[in-house]
């Protein structure tokens, strides 16, 4: 799919919807990595079949419902690995069109690293695995907080140096002015 048609993902999403089987390892892996990186991200799981008859239409309905709901900032379409036949629903043309038309950014994380489906190609972002999708979506909160603390310290030092420099520039002027109360008395 054309790169120009891809939607940007939110920098720090706080609301993620996941379309997947609620009983598969994919959702457990995704949630484990996501909440280890940032426990404050809210996740809604939309349960669907991810293989076999009716899987693609269920995923299409999930995309439509989530877009209508408007709550998610990003949607993850995921399942674990499997045979090419198991992943066939993710090669459905109608599903590909629904992904491309979705007004909310879609991340496709289907199968293992070597598996590539049509949904991966049309999604706004392809993740090689469900765990990788969580890593790509959510920054590590502890690393972000440490980075912010460092920036705050540097800003404080720069501000202190700037104030000291301004005081040094004003000091001769203050001496030249003398004591304003003495001028009033005179």
Buried (B, 14 or more C-beta within 10 A) or exposed (E): BEEEEBBEBBEEBEEBBBBBBEEBEBBBBBBEBBBBBBEEBEBBBBBBBBBEEEBBBBBBBBBEEBBEEEEBBBBBBBBBBBEEEBBBBBBBEEBBEBBBEBEBBBBBBBBEEEBBBBBBBBBBBBBBBBBBBBBBBBBEBEEBEEEEEEEEEEEEEEEEEEEEEEEEEEEEEEEEEEEEEEEEEE
